């Protein structure tokens, strides 16, 4: 059996031409008996060392039959996947017939390879490869991962991401498992240059859970850290290991570099994934990881530093040919200098913390009169969030769009973009709904955005996932705003339109791998939306909330619907951290289809226990201007009246449904008592009152002020009177898993809303909307309350930052007494 060598030129041709100039002509393979071996020896010499990387060991698929096997079966123009199931008799590869094996062709300055073939049952496979490698040859590549075989492009390496049984020394020894396409296993070197078998996620909530899911898929063990407030959280339960790092306050737990690094070393973690927020863009933390020999899954500390200081990043971007907006980024930080620059630039201006992000440390000044107030507010927030209150001042573009580009770089100088996201719809400079791609953006502008973003990334030798943010005016001119040197909250929409897993890319690239795809291999497919579901009250200036999730039900997840969350029913939304409950991510073939799925999913996302923004998201996503894609950062204030309609009280039919829910619960309770009781005449065994020839009636008074007169009919139905209007009501409660539905009829109109009854309140959820109907607490229980008995009550949970004392009295109520700040989203509240 003879294997013919490939030259570098033929490889390059094979990647681009479906009919390469040279082919591997494999003669008939001898019939092997079980365990019989056939050694193969050949001298592989690279004829043209300039054609490809001379230090590469590349896998190929050799056909076991006398057919002509083109190399481009492994090097297609577009990525395709090869099934690894041993029972499969056909694959999508060009070499695909009944059986195939992997052989190794060596490209380098020279070396001998000996291939040993064995037969087990009906499958012949390569069991051993030995040979003398040329001096200095250290690269090795395999092709197996997650039951898929990944091809590559010209001059790119195929690397093995599995573990155990791969050795490199003067001799190359590989054990190949008996699959149709054989799997390499590693012990030395693991993932390219680095080794990632265990990763610590230095974060909490949904992003920690998100990283853990991909780590598990890749066979990488995950380590969680948690504060006292998160002891029973979802990310702790998901992790393979979990370590407490201190009190609830972020500064003493998730922001403590020393504690996080101590856990990383103690747990034997090879890498740290910072998620977003907390330490994700901390230069000192990235440096500290490097000094400890721990891989920081993110860009070099130099890139974080250069792009984290906004004044520095503006200079770098200008030099790289990335469009920037006029502003002041100087060292003189006096109030007088900053205001003078604001006058020079022209109002309105944006005041931004140089180390800011996520809308923090950012204020708009419209006039000289409000400049000092906005400057001080931005500085105060920046000191708290970033421990740095240096500011920059820029021209504020009225009604811009916020458009950002997902970029990715590797350690080999490659960088790509994964198209743009539109994140224009915001409140308090924080995003609510994101989508990809941007609506109404032409292919030409899309290309210009992507190319500018890649120039930005390459200007700082960027590695890993990053986002370059631009503001775009009505003419689609765009200007660099900032670069977030981390994975963004909204990264799933980019994944959905490109079919990628960016967390997986992060792990691979951090370990020294090349980017999985080249730019021309990344395709834009369909449209995706992400809606952020927060514990907040949109009708009260979006004040954040905290408390238990007494009931939580979500739309079913599938290939086109993702739910990124870090909480479960019964969990607390903590006052110490961001109040985000979940991200609902959907994909559709076009924007209209995706938007329809988003609204459908929001209708199915039902929460009881605290205020949420779900109804607001439905109102926003259903607005005609949003449906048309006419979005700017001023969308919410411009359409405030339509987005915040006056609350409509429940209809009388809905009140009947709520009353029916309470009556059926009462009936079930008495039935349970009757089944257990030995007293057939107990009054607790009957809910409708015992009467002879008289129908039982009762009044139900609701907190809304309505009174329902309920008559129990002999056939088990009910007659209800509300304000002189009569309703015939019947139904029953149906249970599916943990969810209850009220299958009911009101005056012949049938419906099936989701039913949740907690204490004295009925919650009804349907595709038409939701309703909450309560029955007053009895007077003898009304005094039992956790509320304050008089005195001042804060409108939300938060931290008292300053007590403002006037003279000798605290009863002078005209000036403010307290300044309280909610951690995130930041809210200054004078009381």
C-alpha positions in Angstrom: 0.0 0.0 0.0 1.5 3.3 -1.0 0.4 6.8 -0.1 1.5 9.5 -2.5 2.7 12.8 -1.2 1.0 16.2 -1.8 2.9 19.3 -2.7 2.2 22.7 -1.2 1.1 23.9 -4.6 -1.5 21.2 -5.0 -2.9 21.9 -1.6 -3.3 25.6 -2.4 -5.0 24.7 -5.7 -7.2 22.1 -4.1 -8.6 24.6 -1.7 -9.7 26.9 -4.5 -10.3 24.7 -7.5 -12.7 21.7 -7.5 -10.3 20.0 -10.0 -6.8 20.3 -8.5 -3.8 19.7 -10.6 -2.6 16.8 -8.5 -4.6 14.0 -6.9 -4.0 11.2 -4.4 -4.1 8.0 -6.5 -4.6 5.3 -4.0 -4.4 1.7 -5.4 -6.6 -1.1 -4.2 -6.1 -1.7 -0.5 -5.2 -5.2 0.5 -7.8 -7.3 2.3 -6.8 -7.4 5.9 -7.6 -10.1 8.4 -8.6 -9.1 11.9 -5.6 -7.5 13.8 -3.4 -7.9 10.7 -1.1 -4.9 10.2 0.4 -3.4 7.0 3.3 -0.9 7.5 3.5 2.0 5.1 6.6 4.0 4.7 7.2 7.1 2.5 9.4 10.1 2.3 7.4 13.4 2.3 9.2 16.4 1.0 7.7 19.8 0.4 8.7 20.8 -3.1 7.7 24.5 -2.7 8.3 25.6 0.9 6.9 29.1 0.2 3.5 27.7 -0.8 2.2 26.9 2.6 3.3 27.0 6.2 6.4 24.7 6.3 5.7 23.6 9.8 2.3 22.0 9.5 1.0 18.5 9.9 -2.4 18.3 8.2 -5.1 15.6 8.2 -6.7 14.4 5.0 -9.4 12.0 4.2 -8.1 9.1 2.1 -10.7 6.9 0.3 -10.3 3.2 0.9 -11.5 2.3 -2.6 -9.8 2.7 -6.0 -11.4 6.0 -6.7 -9.8 9.4 -7.4 -9.8 11.3 -4.1 -9.6 15.0 -4.4 -8.2 17.0 -1.5 -10.9 19.6 -1.8 -13.2 17.1 -0.1 -11.5 18.3 3.1 -11.0 21.9 1.9 -14.3 23.1 0.5 -15.0 26.7 -0.2 -17.7 26.8 2.5 -17.7 24.9 5.8 -19.5 21.6 5.8 -19.9 18.9 8.4 -19.0 15.2 8.4 -21.0 12.8 10.4 -19.0 10.7 12.9 -21.6 8.1 13.6 -19.9 4.7 13.1 -23.1 3.3 11.7 -23.3 5.8 8.9 -22.5 4.5 5.5 -22.7 7.7 3.7 -21.2 11.1 4.5 -21.2 14.4 2.8 -17.5 14.4 2.0 -16.3 13.8 -1.5 -14.4 10.8 -0.3 -17.5 9.3 1.1 -18.3 5.7 0.4 -19.0 2.8 2.7 -15.8 3.2 4.7 -13.2 5.9 5.1 -10.2 6.4 7.4 -7.9 9.3 8.2 -4.3 9.3 7.1 -1.7 11.9 7.7 0.2 13.8 5.1 3.3 15.6 6.3 4.2 19.1 4.9 7.5 20.3 6.1 11.2 20.3 5.5 11.2 16.5 5.4 10.5 13.5 7.5 9.4 9.8 7.3 5.9 8.6 8.3 5.0 4.9 9.0 1.2 4.2 8.9 -0.1 1.0 10.4 -3.6 -0.2 9.4 -5.7 -2.7 11.4 -9.1 -4.2 11.0 -11.8 -4.6 13.7 -14.9 -6.4 12.5 -15.9 -4.7 9.2 -13.9 -1.6 9.8 -10.3 -1.0 8.8 -8.6 1.9 10.5 -5.2 3.4 11.1 -3.9 2.3 14.5 -0.5 3.8 14.7 1.7 6.4 12.9 5.4 6.6 13.7 8.1 8.5 12.0 11.1 10.8 12.3 10.1 14.4 12.1 12.3 17.1 10.8 14.0 19.3 13.5 11.8 22.1 14.8 8.5 20.6 13.6 6.1 21.0 16.5 2.7 21.7 15.0 0.0 19.0 15.1 -3.6 19.1 14.0 -6.6 16.8 14.4 -10.1 17.3 13.2 -12.6 15.9 15.7 -15.1 17.8 17.9 -18.6 17.3 19.2 -19.4 14.5 16.7 -18.6 16.8 13.8 -15.6 16.9 11.5 -14.6 20.5 10.7 -13.0 21.2 7.3 -10.8 24.3 6.8 -9.5 26.7 4.2 -6.2 26.9 2.3 -3.1 27.3 4.4 -5.2 27.0 7.6 -4.7 24.3 10.2 -7.0 21.6 11.4 -6.5 21.1 15.1 -7.7 18.5 17.5 -9.7 19.6 20.5 -10.1 16.3 22.2 -7.9 14.9 24.9 -5.4 12.1 25.8 -3.3 9.7 23.6 -1.4 12.1 21.4 2.3 12.4 21.8 4.9 14.6 20.3 8.6 14.1 20.4 11.2 13.0 17.9 8.7 10.3 17.0 5.1 11.0 16.3 2.6 8.5 17.8 -1.1 8.8 17.3 -3.8 6.4 18.3 -6.9 6.7 16.2 -10.3 5.5 17.5 -12.2 3.2 15.2 -14.9 5.5 13.7 -15.5 6.1 10.1 -13.7 9.3 10.5 -11.2 8.7 13.2 -10.7 10.8 16.4 -7.3 12.0 17.6 -6.8 12.4 21.3 -4.3 14.6 23.1 -2.3 14.7 26.3 0.4 17.2 25.5 -0.4 20.7 24.3 -4.1 20.1 24.3 -5.7 23.2 22.7 -2.9 24.4 20.5 -0.5 26.6 22.5 -2.5 26.6 25.7 -4.3 24.0 27.7 -7.9 24.5 28.8 -9.5 21.6 30.6 -11.0 23.7 33.4 -12.2 27.2 33.2 -13.2 29.6 36.0 -16.1 31.9 35.2 -15.5 35.1 37.1 -19.1 36.3 36.9 -22.6 35.4 37.9 -26.1 35.2 36.5 -27.0 34.4 32.9 -23.6 35.0 31.4 -22.0 32.5 33.9 -24.6 29.9 32.9 -24.1 30.7 29.2 -20.4 30.1 29.4 -20.9 26.9 31.4 -23.2 25.4 28.8 -20.6 25.8 26.0 -17.8 24.5 28.3 -19.8 21.4 29.1 -20.4 20.9 25.4 -16.7 21.0 24.8 -15.8 18.7 27.7 -14.3 21.6 29.7 -15.0 21.6 33.5 -16.4 24.8 34.9 -15.7 26.5 38.2 -18.1 29.1 39.7 -17.5 31.8 42.2 -20.3 33.2 44.2 -21.1 35.8 46.9 -23.2 35.2 50.0 -26.2 36.5 48.2 -25.8 34.0 45.4 -25.2 30.9 47.5 -28.3 29.1 46.0 -28.1 30.6 42.5 -28.5 28.8 39.2 -24.9 29.3 38.1 -23.6 27.7 41.3 -25.8 24.7 40.7 -24.6 24.3 37.1 -20.9 24.4 37.8 -18.7 21.4 38.4 -17.1 23.3 41.3 -18.2 26.4 43.2 -16.3 28.6 45.7 -17.6 31.4 48.0 -15.7 34.7 47.6 -17.3 37.0 50.1 -20.2 39.2 51.0 -22.9 40.4 48.6 -21.3 43.7 47.8 -19.5 43.4 44.5 -16.4 45.2 45.7 -15.9 42.5 48.3 -16.7 39.6 46.0 -17.0 39.7 42.2 -14.7 42.7 41.9 -12.0 41.3 44.2 -9.2 40.3 41.9 -7.3 38.6 44.7 -10.2 36.4 45.7 -10.9 35.3 42.1 -7.3 34.5 41.4 -7.0 32.6 44.7 -9.9 30.4 43.6 -8.5 30.0 40.1 -5.2 28.7 41.6 -6.8 26.6 44.3 -9.2 24.9 41.8 -6.4 24.2 39.2 -8.2 26.2 36.6 -6.3 26.7 33.3 -8.2 29.8 32.3 -10.6 32.5 33.5 -13.6 33.7 31.6 -14.6 37.1 32.9 -18.0 37.3 31.2 -19.2 40.9 30.9 -19.1 43.6 33.6 -17.2 43.1 36.8 -13.5 42.3 35.9 -14.0 41.7 32.2 -12.4 45.0 31.1 -9.9 45.3 34.0 -6.3 45.7 32.7 -4.8 44.8 36.1 -6.8 41.6 36.3 -5.8 40.5 32.8 -2.1 41.1 33.7 -2.5 39.3 37.0 -3.9 36.2 35.3 -0.9 36.3 32.9 1.6 36.6 35.8 0.0 33.6 37.5 0.2 31.5 34.3 -3.6 31.5 33.9 -5.1 32.1 30.5 -7.3 35.2 30.4 -10.1 34.6 28.0 -10.1 38.0 26.4 -7.8 40.4 24.6 -4.3 41.4 25.7 -4.2 43.8 28.6 -2.7 46.4 26.2 -5.8 46.3 24.1 -8.1 46.6 27.1 -6.1 49.6 28.3 -6.0 51.4 25.0 -9.6 50.9 24.2 -10.8 51.3 27.8 -9.5 54.8 28.0 -11.8 56.6 25.6 -9.4 59.5 24.9 -6.6 57.1 24.0 -8.9 55.0 21.8 -10.0 58.0 19.8 -6.4 58.8 18.9 -5.8 55.2 17.9 -8.9 55.0 15.8 -8.2 58.2 14.0 -4.7 56.9 13.1 -6.2 53.7 11.9 -8.6 55.5 9.5 -11.7 54.8 11.6 -14.2 57.7 11.5 -14.4 59.6 14.8 -16.6 62.3 16.1 -15.3 65.7 17.3 -14.6 66.0 21.0 -12.2 66.8 23.8 -10.1 64.0 25.2 -7.4 66.0 27.0 -5.7 65.7 30.4 -7.0 69.0 31.8 -10.0 67.8 33.8 -11.0 71.1 35.5 -14.6 72.1 35.4 -13.6 75.3 33.6 -11.7 73.5 30.9 -14.4 70.9 30.2 -17.1 73.5 30.0 -15.0 75.7 27.7 -14.6 72.7 25.4 -18.3 72.1 25.5 -18.9 75.7 24.4 -16.3 75.2 21.6 -17.8 72.0 20.4 -21.4 73.3 20.7 -24.3 72.1 22.8 -25.7 69.6 23.2 -22.7 67.6 24.3 -22.2 64.1 25.7 -20.2 63.9 29.0 -18.6 60.4 29.2 -16.3 58.6 31.6 -13.1 57.6 29.8 -13.3 54.2 31.4 -17.1 53.9 31.0 -19.3 51.3 29.5 -22.9 50.0 29.6 -24.3 53.5 29.9 -22.5 54.3 33.2 -20.8 57.5 33.7 -22.6 59.1 30.8 -24.8 62.2 30.8 -26.1 64.7 28.2 -25.8 68.4 28.7 -28.1 70.5 26.6 -27.1 73.9 27.9 -24.3 75.7 29.8 -26.7 76.0 32.7 -27.0 72.3 33.3 -23.4 71.3 32.4 -22.0 71.3 36.0 -24.9 69.3 37.4 -24.5 66.7 34.6 -20.7 66.6 35.0 -20.9 66.0 38.7 -23.5 63.3 38.3 -21.4 61.5 35.6 -18.2 61.8 37.8 -20.0 60.4 40.8 -21.3 57.4 38.9 -17.9 56.8 37.2 -16.1 56.8 40.6 -18.5 54.2 41.9 -18.4 52.0 38.9 -14.8 52.3 37.6 -12.9 54.1 40.4 -11.9 56.7 37.9 -13.8 60.0 37.2 -11.8 61.3 34.2 -14.2 62.6 31.6 -14.3 63.3 27.9 -16.7 65.7 26.1 -18.0 65.0 22.6 -20.6 66.5 20.3 -23.9 64.8 20.9 -25.5 63.7 17.6 -29.3 64.2 17.9 -31.4 61.1 17.2 -28.6 58.8 16.1 -28.7 55.1 15.7 -26.5 52.9 17.9 -24.9 50.4 15.5 -22.2 48.0 16.7 -20.1 45.4 14.9 -19.1 42.0 16.4 -15.4 41.4 15.7 -13.1 38.5 16.6 -9.4 38.2 16.4 -6.9 35.4 17.1 -3.2 35.2 18.2 -2.1 34.7 14.6 -3.0 38.2 13.3 -6.4 37.2 11.8 -9.5 39.3 12.5 -13.0 39.0 11.1 -16.4 40.7 11.6 -19.7 38.9 12.2 -21.9 41.8 10.9 -23.6 44.5 12.7 -26.2 44.8 15.5 -28.7 47.7 15.9 -29.0 48.6 19.6 -30.7 51.9 19.2 -33.7 51.4 21.5 -32.5 52.3 24.9 -33.6 53.7 28.2 -31.1 55.5 30.4 -28.4 54.7 27.8 -29.0 51.0 28.4 -30.2 48.7 25.7 -33.6 47.0 25.8 -34.1 45.4 22.4 -31.2 44.5 20.1 -31.4 43.1 16.6 -29.1 41.8 13.8 -28.5 42.8 11.2 -29.4 46.5 11.3 -32.6 47.3 9.6 -32.3 49.3 6.4 -28.5 49.1 6.2 -27.3 48.5 2.6 -24.7 45.9 1.7 -22.2 48.7 0.9 -22.6 50.4 4.3 -22.6 46.9 6.0 -19.2 46.2 4.3 -17.8 49.6 5.3 -18.9 49.1 8.9 -17.3 45.7 9.1 -14.0 46.8 7.5 -13.8 49.8 9.8 -14.4 47.5 12.8 -11.7 45.1 11.7 -9.2 48.0 11.2 -10.1 49.0 14.8 -9.4 45.5 16.1 -6.1 45.2 14.2 -4.9 48.6 15.4 -4.7 47.2 18.9 -3.7 43.6 18.0 -7.0 42.4 19.3 -7.6 38.8 20.3 -10.9 37.3 21.2 -14.5 38.6 21.1 -15.0 42.4 20.9 -17.6 44.9 19.8 -16.9 48.2 18.0 -19.7 50.6 18.6 -20.6 53.4 16.2 -23.2 56.1 16.1 -24.9 56.5 12.8 -26.8 59.5 11.5 -29.8 59.7 9.2 -27.6 59.6 6.1 -25.9 56.4 7.4 -22.6 58.2 8.1 -21.1 56.4 11.1 -18.5 57.4 13.7 -16.5 55.4 16.2 -17.9 55.6 19.7 -16.1 53.0 21.7 -14.9 49.4 21.7 -16.0 47.0 24.3 -13.2 44.5 24.9 -15.4 41.6 26.0 -18.3 39.5 25.0 -21.4 41.7 24.9 -24.8 41.0 26.5 -26.4 40.9 23.1 -23.9 38.6 21.4 -26.6 35.8 20.9 -28.2 37.8 18.0 -24.8 37.7 16.1 -24.6 33.9 16.8 -28.1 33.4 15.5 -27.5 35.1 12.1 -24.1 33.4 11.6 -24.7 29.9 13.1 -21.7 30.3 15.4 -21.0 29.8 19.1 -18.9 32.8 20.1 -18.1 31.4 23.6 -16.6 28.3 21.9 -14.6 30.6 19.6 -13.4 32.4 22.7 -12.1 29.2 24.3 -10.4 28.0 21.2 -8.8 31.3 20.4 -7.6 31.8 24.0 -5.9 28.4 23.7 -4.0 29.5 20.6 -6.3 28.2 17.8 -6.8 30.1 14.6 -10.2 31.6 13.9 -12.6 28.8 12.9 -13.8 30.7 9.9 -12.3 33.2 7.4 -14.3 36.3 6.5 -15.6 35.0 3.2 -16.8 31.8 5.1 -19.1 33.8 7.4 -22.6 34.1 6.0 -25.4 36.3 7.1 -28.6 34.2 7.5 -32.0 35.6 8.4 -32.7 38.1 11.2 -32.6 37.9 15.0 -33.9 39.9 18.0 -33.0 39.9 21.6 -35.3 41.4 24.3 -33.9 42.0 27.8 -36.4 41.1 30.5 -35.8 43.2 33.6 -37.3 43.4 37.1 -38.3 47.0 36.8 -41.3 49.3 36.6 -41.5 51.1 33.3 -44.4 53.2 34.5 -42.3 54.5 37.3 -39.2 55.8 35.4 -38.0 52.2 35.0 -37.1 51.9 38.6 -35.4 48.6 39.2 -36.9 46.0 41.5 -35.9 43.1 43.6 -37.6 40.1 45.2 -38.6 36.5 44.6 -39.9 35.0 41.4 -43.0 33.4 42.8 -44.0 32.1 39.4 -41.9 31.8 36.3 -42.9 30.1 33.0 -41.2 30.6 29.7 -41.8 29.8 26.0 -40.4 26.5 25.0 -36.8 26.8 23.7 -36.0 25.4 20.3 -33.5 25.9 17.4 -34.9 29.4 16.8 -35.8 30.5 20.3 -33.2 30.9 23.0 -33.7 31.8 26.7 -30.5 33.1 28.3 -31.1 33.3 32.1 -29.6 32.8 35.4 -32.7 32.4 37.6 -35.4 29.8 38.2 -38.8 29.9 39.8 -38.3 30.7 43.5 -35.0 32.5 43.0 -34.5 36.0 44.2 -33.7 38.9 41.9 -31.1 40.6 44.2 -30.9 44.3 45.0 -27.1 44.0 44.9 -26.8 43.4 41.2 -28.3 44.1 37.8 -32.0 43.4 37.8 -32.0 41.5 34.4 -34.1 38.3 34.7 -33.4 36.9 31.2 -32.8 37.5 27.5 -35.3 36.2 25.0 -33.5 35.6 21.7 -35.4 34.6 18.5 -34.5 34.0 14.8 -36.6 34.2 11.7 -36.0 34.1 8.0 -36.5 37.8 7.8 -37.1 40.7 10.1 -40.9 40.4 10.0 -40.8 36.7 10.9 -38.3 37.3 13.7 -40.4 40.1 15.2 -43.5 38.0 15.1 -41.6 35.2 17.0 -40.3 37.8 19.5 -43.8 39.0 20.4 -45.1 35.4 20.6 -42.3 34.5 23.0 -42.9 37.6 25.2 -46.6 36.6 25.5 -45.5 33.2 26.8 -43.0 34.7 29.3 -45.0 34.9 32.5 -43.7 36.2 35.8 -45.4 36.7 39.1 -43.8 38.2 42.2 -42.3 41.5 41.0 -42.8 44.1 38.3 -41.2 43.4 34.9 -40.9 45.3 31.6 -42.6 42.5 29.5 -45.7 44.5 28.8 -43.5 47.5 27.8 -41.5 45.2 25.5 -44.7 44.1 23.8 -45.8 47.7 23.5 -42.5 48.7 22.0 -42.1 45.8 19.6 -45.6 46.3 18.3 -45.2 50.0 17.6 -45.7 50.7 13.9 -42.4 52.7 13.7 -40.5 49.9 15.3 -42.1 47.4 13.0 -40.9 49.6 10.1 -37.3 49.6 11.4 -37.4 53.4 12.0 -35.4 53.3 15.3 -33.1 55.8 16.9 -31.8 56.3 20.5 -34.6 58.8 21.0 -37.3 56.2 20.1 -38.8 55.9 23.6 -39.1 59.6 24.4 -40.4 60.4 20.9 -43.2 57.8 21.2 -43.8 58.0 24.9 -47.5 58.4 24.8 -48.0 55.4 22.6 -45.5 53.2 24.5 -47.0 54.0 27.9 -50.7 54.0 27.4 -53.0 54.4 30.4 -53.6 51.1 32.2 -56.9 49.5 31.1 -58.8 47.8 33.9 -59.6 44.1 33.3 -62.8 43.5 31.3 -65.8 42.1 33.1 -65.3 38.8 31.3 -61.8 38.7 32.7 -63.2 39.4 36.2 -65.5 36.4 35.7 -62.5 34.2 34.7 -60.6 35.3 37.9 -63.7 34.6 40.1 -64.0 31.2 38.4 -60.4 30.5 39.2 -61.0 31.3 42.9 -64.2 29.3 43.0 -62.6 26.2 41.4 -59.7 26.4 43.9 -62.2 26.6 46.7 -64.1 23.6 45.3 -60.8 21.6 45.0 -59.9 22.4 48.7 -63.3 21.2 50.0 -63.1 18.1 47.9 -59.7 17.3 49.4 -61.1 17.9 52.9 -64.1 15.7 52.1 -61.9 12.9 50.9 -59.9 12.9 54.1 -62.7 13.7 56.6 -64.8 11.1 58.4 -67.5 13.7 59.0 -69.9 13.8 55.9 -71.8 16.7 57.4 -68.9 19.0 58.1 -69.4 22.5 56.8 -65.9 22.5 55.5 -66.8 19.7 53.1 -69.0 21.9 51.0 -68.1 25.2 49.3 -71.6 26.2 48.0 -73.5 26.1 51.2 -76.2 23.5 51.9 -79.7 24.6 50.8 -83.0 22.8 50.1 -84.5 23.9 46.8 -82.7 27.2 46.9 -79.6 28.1 44.8 -76.7 29.4 46.9 -75.5 33.0 46.1 -72.6 35.0 47.5 -70.9 38.3 46.9 -67.2 38.5 46.0 -65.7 42.0 46.4 -62.5 42.8 44.5 -59.8 45.3 45.3 -60.7 47.1 42.1 -64.0 48.0 43.7 -66.1 45.7 41.7 -68.6 43.3 43.4 -69.5 40.0 41.8 -72.6 38.3 42.8 -72.1 34.6 42.2 -75.0 32.1 42.0 -74.1 28.4 42.2 -76.1 26.5 39.6 -77.2 22.9 40.1 -75.3 21.7 37.1 -72.0 22.9 38.5 -71.9 26.2 36.4 -72.1 29.7 37.8 -74.2 32.7 37.1 -72.3 36.0 37.8 -73.7 39.5 38.0 -71.4 42.5 37.7 -72.9 46.0 37.7 -76.3 44.6 36.5 -74.7 42.6 33.6 -75.2 38.8 33.7 -72.7 36.2 32.8 -73.0 32.4 32.5 -69.7 30.9 33.5 -68.3 27.4 33.5 -65.0 25.7 33.3 -62.4 23.6 35.0 -58.7 23.7 35.8 -56.3 21.6 33.6 -52.7 20.9 34.6 -49.9 20.3 32.1 -46.7 19.6 34.0 -46.2 22.4 36.5 -48.6 24.8 34.7 -52.3 25.2 35.3 -54.8 26.4 32.6 -58.3 27.7 33.1 -60.4 26.0 30.5 -63.5 28.2 30.7 -66.6 29.6 29.0 -68.0 33.1 29.6 -71.4 33.7 27.9 -70.4 31.0 25.4 -67.0 32.5 24.5 -64.3 29.8 25.3 -60.8 30.6 26.3 -57.8 28.9 28.0 -55.6 31.4 29.9 -52.8 30.3 32.1 -53.9 30.4 35.7 -51.7 31.3 38.7 -53.2 31.9 42.1 -51.0 33.2 44.9 -52.6 34.1 48.2 -55.5 36.4 47.4 -54.5 37.3 43.9 -55.4 35.6 40.6 -53.0 36.1 37.6 -54.3 35.2 34.1 -52.0 35.0 31.1 -53.0 34.6 27.5 -51.8 35.5 24.0 -54.1 38.6 24.3 -52.5 39.9 27.4 -52.3 39.4 31.2 -54.5 40.4 34.1 -54.2 40.6 37.8 -57.3 40.5 40.0 -57.1 40.5 43.8 -59.6 40.0 46.7 -59.1 42.2 49.7 -57.3 40.8 52.7 -59.7 40.4 55.7 -59.6 43.2 58.2 -58.3 41.1 61.0 -55.3 40.3 58.8 -54.8 43.8 57.4 -52.6 44.9 60.2 -50.1 42.1 59.5 -47.8 43.9 57.1 -44.1 44.2 56.4 -44.6 47.8 55.3 -43.4 50.7 57.3 -45.9 52.2 59.7 -45.5 55.8 58.8 -42.2 57.6 58.1 -40.3 57.9 54.9 -40.3 55.0 52.4 -37.8 54.7 49.6 -39.3 54.2 46.2 -36.9 51.4 45.5 -34.1 49.4 47.1 -30.7 51.0 47.1 -27.7 52.2 49.2 -27.7 55.5 51.1 -24.6 57.2 49.9 -24.9 60.5 51.8 -26.9 61.9 54.7 -27.4 65.6 54.1 -27.8 67.4 57.5 -29.1 71.0 57.6 -28.3 72.8 60.9 -29.4 71.1 64.1 -32.6 69.7 62.6 -33.5 66.8 60.3 -37.1 68.0 60.0 -36.4 70.7 57.5 -38.1 69.0 54.6 -37.5 71.4 51.7 -33.9 70.4 50.9 -33.0 66.8 50.3 -32.0 64.7 53.3 -30.6 61.6 51.6 -28.8 60.7 48.3 -29.5 57.1 47.5 -28.0 55.2 44.5 -29.2 51.9 43.0 -26.1 50.0 41.8 -27.3 49.1 38.3 -28.9 50.6 36.4 -27.5 53.7 38.1 -30.2 56.0 39.6 -29.6 59.1 41.6 -32.6 59.6 43.9 -32.9 62.6 46.3 -35.2 62.0 49.2 
